[in-house]
């Protein structure tokens, strides 16, 4: 992987000054222990749907401070999800989340465990029979530095209880979510989760555009605050985006990922997709979009750039598991800011600046991405665009 000098070179190429007091427009790479294989993973079957199964199994990795019942970090993530959501032991949140946990979801930032407890009760009441199937858990770290996990799950259930969008519809829900957690000594103290809200509303027969407008008018949109310090400011200052530094020898996953996002979205170089993705890549996106092949991946990237012509993106976190023989699974968390000035994905331009954030799970084989699962806060983006207060273009 890249050494300290290479990181400094990459910072310079991105225009990042990490000297004391300098504005930090890009996130520094985090040094973590990455699992070199798949011996601890969902697919071997640990943390299966039967929560009683692994109780008598031997612990498979060091978990200082964790309850004895858990065999490894994947077992922990899958089984606490099962216990909270399917057994409906909502109070177990108090044992597995820190009191001051930081929570980021489709609707912005929240703080404190009571917010999570309340939201969980509301969701279970609306979908009491919902099942949560672990599709994959990408993880890194250890019990000294803490663990990070990226948990993708399939949710299947029926809408039989009231919720904020109206009375029960009785309709079947089948969608997928991604939750990224930071865990130490049996407690999650930071969680980033995307619920694929627009897909959920669509399946229940709810007008997503109208729901987003109502949500925006009710003040559900989090203010941008300091999150708008990205490549947008570089564009406003008239500075040309530099290409990402050339890689060293051998396959460097983190360099590949950061170069892909920078070159595609900040350099507007869609040919970067051809260099990073396999020709037959399978792609799964927000609001249950899906595609096959590089053209579909390019199409989504092109749509975002056409919608937000000044889009600036930064990669906030990358971690992975695997090796060159078995392939790699990587979790990428990213943020972006752009102004709705183009005719791309969301209709007539409003001139509003919006904040986007997302989680991508990328699967590599032979140095190329063969599968991608990506969610971003699309419902929140719509709310930012569609609220009724006069937009900049309307005031002009």
C-alpha positions, -999 to +999 in steps of 0.1 A: +000+000+000+010+036-003+037+050+020+037+084+037+056+101+008+031+088-017+002+101+004+019+135+005+022+134-033-015+125-036-024+154-013-004+178-034-021+166-066-055+172-050-045+206-038-046+196-001-026+215+025-023+195+057-002+220+075-015+233+109-045+256+104-050+248+068-086+239+057-090+202+053-110+198+020-101+161+017-100+133+043-067+118+051-063+080+045-069+061+077-043+035+086-061+003+097-054-034+098-072-049+067-082-086+068-059-105+043-085-132+035-122-142+039-119-166+069-142-142+089-170-133+066-208-138+060-204-164+033-188-191+054-221-191+074-212-176+107-238-152+121-265-172+103-302-164+105-305-188+135-291-166+163-286-196+186-262-214+162-229-198+170-234-195+207-213-225+215-187-220+188-151-210+197-141-174+194-124-169+161-107-135+167-097-114+196-128-093+208-116-076+240-146-061+258-173-079+237-199-102+251-187-138+252-215-150+229-199-134+198-174-154+178-160-126+156-169-091+144-191-103+116-211-125+140-215-095+163-229-072+136-253-098+121-266-111+153-272-078+171-291-067+140-312-099+142-318-094+180-328-058+177-349-059+145-363-094+142-365-105+179-376-069+185-354-065+216-351-028+209-337-022+244-306-042+233-296-010+216-286+004+250-261-024+254-246-022+219-245+015+211-227+042+231-250+067+248-235+096+227-233+077+194-232+098+163-258+088+137-258+098+100-286+086+077-306+096+046-320+127+065-288+140+080-270+139+114-285+129+148-268+124+181-275+101+210-289+066+215-324+077+223-328+090+187-319+055+175-343+037+199-372+060+188-365+055+151-362+017+155-396+015+174-413+036+147-399+014+119-408-019+136-443-006+143-448+001+105-432-032+094-435-056+122-428-088+101-398-073+084-369-098+080-333-086+077-310-109+057-273-102+058-260-100+022-224-091+031-203-075+058-170-059+048-148-051+078-114-040+090-096-032+122-091-051+154-100-048+191-071-024+198-078+002+171-115-005+169-135-023+141-152-008+111-180-027+094-200-022+062-232-043+065-254-047+034-288-063+041-319-072+022-351-062+040-384-080+033-417-074+050-452-059+048-464-024+056-491-032+083-486-002+107-489+036+104-459+057+098-450+093+090-462+090+054-497+078+062-517+047+072-506+011+064-509+000+028-505-037+033-479-037+005-449-059+004-415-043+009-383-057-006-353-034-006-317-032+005-297-010+029-261-004+038-249+005+074-213+014+082-204+012+119-174+020+140-173-004+170-151-008+201-156-031+231-192-041+223-204-006+215-211+011+182-202+048+186-206+060+150-230+047+123-236+058+087-267+042+073-286+046+040-321+031+040-328+035+003-358+056+012-370+065-023-371+028-032-391+021-001-416+048-008-420+038-044-428+002-035-455+014-011-472+035-037-462+068-023-454+097-046-417+102-039-415+138-054-444+150-033-431+132-002-397+149-007-413+183-011-432+178+022-401+166+039-381+196+027-409+220+038-410+204+072-374+212+078-361+177+074-331+189+053-299+192+073-280+225+066-248+221+046-227+238+072-190+231+067-197+202+044-195+224+013-157+226+014-150+204-016-140+206-053-168+231-058-147+257-042-118+248-065-141+254-095-153+287-082-116+297-077-108+288-113-082+262-105-079+233-128-083+198-114-051+179-114-050+142-124-046+117-095-009+107-090+002+077-110+002+044-090+033+027-078+042-009-087+017-037-080-020-034-072-028-007-047-065-009-038-068+024-019-050+043-047-072+027-073-104+037-054-093+073-047-081+077-083-114+064-097-136+088-077-113+118-082-107+113-119-144+105-127-161+132-106-135+159-102-116+156-135-148+146-154-128+118-170-154+091-177-127+069-193-115+063-157-145+039-154-131+018-183-098+015-166-112+005-132-142-017-141-144-051-158-164-051-191-191-073-175-194-055-142-228-058-124-240-025-109-267-019-082-277+016-073-299+039-052-337+035-056-331+000-068-314+010-101-293-018-117-272-023-147-247-045-165-215-034-181-193-002-181-218+018-201-244+016-173-218+027-147-208+056-170-245+065-175-250+070-137-219+091-134-228+111-164-262+117-151-249+131-118-224+153-135-250+166-160-274+174-131-247+191-109-222+205-134-200+219-106-201+186-086-171+181-063-166+148-046-142+135-019-136+100-005-139+101+032-130+065+041-118+033+024-113-001+040-112-036+025-106-073+030-091-100+007-060-106-014-050-107-050-058-144-054-092-144-038-101-108-048-109-078-027-141-064-011-139-027-004-162-002+015-160+034+003-178+063+020-179+096+001-194+131+002-202+156-026-216+190-031-230+204-063-254+230-077-285+219-096-278+237-129-282+210-155-309+189-171-299+155-159-317+134-133-341+157-115-359+179-140-357+216-146-327+232-129-335+249-096-301+266-089-300+250-055-268+237-040-272+202-025-252+179-003-248+143-013-232+114+006-230+077-002-215+043+005-202+021-022-192-016-019-168-026-046-158-061-054-124-066-073-111-095-092-079-093-112-075-057-103-109-047-118-143-040-102-166-068-111-196-058-089-207-026-073-234-018-047-239+020-041-264+040-021-266+077-017-291+100+001-313+105-030-345+112-011-327+139+009-313+153-023-348+156-037-360+173-006-332+198-009-342+206-045-380+205-042-389+225-011-412+254-017-392+284-006-379+303-036-349+287-053-320+309-066-331+306-102-367+316-093-354+347-075-332+358-104 
